[in-house]
Each structure stands twice: as structure tokens, then as C-alpha cells.
């Protein structure tokens, strides 16, 4: 299953990489305000689904662009191009994200950055890798020297979270050495897993944004919870992630600003 996920991610990455050379000619549609989809998102997703369905025709699929495809207890969770806005601007942070879930348990996660040819993978119980080399979260144990990843609630329907998020941002900002926003939650979680970030938090994400990254972080020794310190992150879309110590410290910063609509 991991081999199929890798093949699908690399093939989708090839489509994206070729298209990145002529972005100005790509058809772009608005799904909603500030949220775009391109013909490349759709082509990459179709390629991923074709590969998965050829190998596992009975499996279900949850994909960002085409939605739910019925199947058995195995569900592939797919974001064919996480960071579409970055892609359209030539901003070099976007990735393919593919996860496999079996009866609500994540089994396989793959994140592929085609620009850097960086392939992050994990299978439950087998650890996490970057280009076949084992990776681990950092040993950072204090906020003062920590570099934190995040994403902004920029969509119209997310504005109800903005005030609470800005209070969280302020608390994290004044207590850490820096905050980064790449525009791709998949890349942020991959970077956390291999030590480029010490922690990450965001609100109102979709399962396809985070499913693969969550497993990769966990298999790299990290901790992931929702904002209530539970494991409902795929349902709520809210999460805090880090090495065990950084996760605890981040939770202490963020929890006082969690409003009822984020619980």
C-alpha cells in the first residue's frame, strides 16, 4: 500500500512539475473567495485515483476535488496539490499529500514535494523517512529557541475563528524565536517530522490537508492532538503538533485562547 501511495504521489508530482513551467496558461477556477482550484489539481487527482483504483478497486477515496468515492473500510485521503495559491504564484512551497485510513486508524502517509524531490513517508509502526532515510522530530525543550509553523484562517467561513487565532498567534509570537507560514499544512507537518520546525498549530483544516502529515509526525516521534488535547483532529480540523515537550508547551500557550467554537 505504501508503494502504491509513493507511485501515485510521484506521478502526480510529475504532472505538477511540468505544469509549473507555464503557470500563466493554466485554467483557474474559484471554489470560493480566496480558495482556488486549477486544471492541474484535477489532473493530478485523477492520476492518483487511477493508480489507487487499479491496485485496490474496492477501496474508498476521499479527495479534495472530487469528494467521496464509496468503498470498503479502507479510505485513501488525497490532496493532489496542497498549496495551490503558492503554485499559481511560483512560490516554491506545495506538495502532494496521500494517506490511507483503515477503520479510523491512519496506516500510510506520503507527502511529496516535487520541486525539491523530497519524499516523506510513513507506515504505522514502521517509523518515518525522508527519501528513505529515517527522520525524527527535534529535541527542542523550550519555547525561547523554538521555530513554529502555522497557517492563517484566511477563508471567508473561517473569519469566525480569526480573533481567537490572533490571540494564540500573539501568545506564541512573544514566547518563541519565530513563526513561519508556508501556505501548505502538508509541508509544515513534514518539516516538523524531520526537524525543520519544532511545533505546528492551525485551525479548521480539512482531512486531506493533514492526514498524511499527522501519521508522519507521529511515526517520527511527535505528538498530535486537537485543541482540547484529544484525538479528534481529523473531525475538527484543529491541531497542535510537536515533539512531546514542545507539544505540551504549545498547548499551554494556546489553550487559554480556545473559544467554544474551536472545541
N, C-alpha and C positions, 0 to 999 in steps of 0.2 A: 504493500500500500504506500509506503514511503517512496519507493522507487517510482511509482506512478505519479505521485504528487510532485516529485522532483522533475520528471519528464514534462508534466503539464506546465509547471512554473517556468521552466527554461524555454519551452516553445512559446508560451505567452510573452516572456521577456524578449524573445527574438522579434516578435511582432511589434512590440513597443519600441524596441531599439531602432528598428528600421524606420518606423514612423517618426521618431524624434528628429530625423534629419529634414523633415518637411512639414513641421507642425502648422505652418501658416495655411496649408492646403487642407487641413483636417476639418471635417464637419463636426460642429459643436452644437449640442442642444442643452437647454436649461431644464433640469429636472424641477428645480425651484430656485428661488433667489439665492445667489451665492453657491449653488450646487450644480456642477456641470457633468455632462457625460459626452463622450466622443465616440465616433465610429471605432476607434482603436480599443476603447474599453469593451465594446461589444464584440469585436473580432477576437480579442484576447480571451474573453469569457467563453465564447463559442469553442475556441481551440481547447481550453481547459476541460470543458464539459464533454467534448468529443473524446478526448483521451480517457477521461474517467469512465464514461459510459461504455466505451469499448472494452475496458478491463473489468468493470463492475456494473453491468447494466441494471442490476437490481437495487443499487444504492440510491438513496435520496440526495438531493442537492439543494442548498440554499445559496443563491448567488445574488450579488448586489444588483445587477442589471435585469436579470430575467426572473428573479424571485425563487419561489419554492417549486421544486420538482419532486413529485411523490416517489416513495421508495420504501425500503425496509428500515431496520433500526440503525443503519449506518447513514450518516449525513455528512456530505462534503460542504464546507463553508468557504465561499470563494469571494475574494475581492480581486478582480483581474488587473486593476490599476489603482492602487491606493496612493493618492496624491495627484489626482487628475489636474487640479489647478496648477500645481508645480510643473507638471508635464507640459501644459499649454504655454507656460511662460519660460520654458527652458531652464527652470530652477531644478538643480540636479538631486532631488530627493523624492523618489517614487519607487514603488515596488509591487510585485505580485504576492498575494497572500492566500494560502490554501491550507485549510485544516480539515481533519476528519474526526467526527464525533460519533461515538457508539453509546447509545443509551445514556446520553447526557454526560459522558466522560470523554474528554479530548484524548485522542490516540496518536495523531500525527499532526505536525505543524511544519510548514515550509514558507519561508519568506525569501524572495529573490529580488535583488537589486541589479537590474540588467546593466546599468551604467558602470558599476564597479565590478560586475561579475561576482557579487558576494551572495552566496547561497547559505542561508541559515536554516538548519533543520533540527527536528526533534521527534523522537518516538517515545511514548510513555514508558518510563523506567529504564531508558537507554541513554539518557544524557542529551546534551545539545551540542551542535557543531556549527562552525563557520568554515565552508569549503573543506569539509571532512576533518577539521581539527577541533578538538574538544574546547568548549568555552565555558567560562564561569562568570557569575556576577562579581562585582568588586567587593573588597573587604572594607570599604569606607564605613567608618563607625561614628562619624559626627557630621552635623549639618554644616559647620563652618567651611569645610573644604569640599562640599558636595556640589556636583553638577546635575541639575534636574531637568527632565523633559516634561513637556506638557502640550496641550492643544487647546485652542480657544473655542468657546461656544459661539460660533460666528453665524450660524444659520438662523433664519427668522424664528423658527419654532423653538430655538434654544435661548432666546433672549430672556425667558423667564428664569434662567439659571445664571445670568450674567453677573448680577450683584453679588450673589454668594460666591461665584467663581473668583471675582476680583478680590474679595476679602481673603480667599485662600491664596491667591497669587501674591497679594501683599505680604501675607504671613511667611510664605515660602521665600519670597524675594529677599526680605530683610534678614533671613536666617541662614541663607546658603550662599555659595560663591557664584552661582549663576543659574539662569533658566534658559532653555533652548526650546524653540518650536519649529520643527522641521516641516510640518504640514502633512506628515504621514505617521499615523499611530503605529502602523506595522514596523516601520523603520525605527521609531523610537523604542519599541519593545525589543527589537532585535539588538539595537545598540546597548540597551540596558543589560541584556543577556550576556553580551561579550565585553562589557566593562567600559564602554564609551560614555555611558550615563550611570549615575548612582541610584536614581529613582525616577519614577514617572507617575503622573496622575492626570486624569482627564474625566470629563463628564459627558454623558449622553452619546456614547459611541454605539456603533452597530456591531452585531456579532462578527461580520466579515472583516471589520477593522481590526479586531483584537484576538480572535480565536487562536490563530496560529501563534501569534506573539506571546499569548498567555502560556501556552504549553512550552514554548522555547525558553521563556524566563524561568518557569518552574523547573524544567529539566537542567537549567544552568545554575540551580541552587537558590533562585529567588522566591519571593513570596508575593502573591497577588490576592487582593481582596476587593470587595466593593467599599463604598464609603462608610458602611456600617460594620466593617470588619467581618463580613460574611462572604460567602462564595457565590453571590447572585450577580456577578459582574456581567455575564452574558445576557441576563434578563434586563438589568438596569442600564447597562452601558457605562456605568460609573466604576472607576477602578483606581487603586493605589498599588504600585508595584515597586519592588526594590529588593536589595539583599535583606536578610531578616532584621538587622539593626536599623537600616535606613527606612524600611517599611514602617517600623514602629515609630520612628522619629517623625516621619511624614504624616502618619495618622494623627499624631499628637498636634501637629500644626494645622491640619485640615479639618479635623472633626469638629472643633468649636464653630465652624462656619457652615456646616452642613445643614441646609434648610429642609423642611418636611418634604418638599417636592423632589429632593435628591436622595431620600432614604428608601 
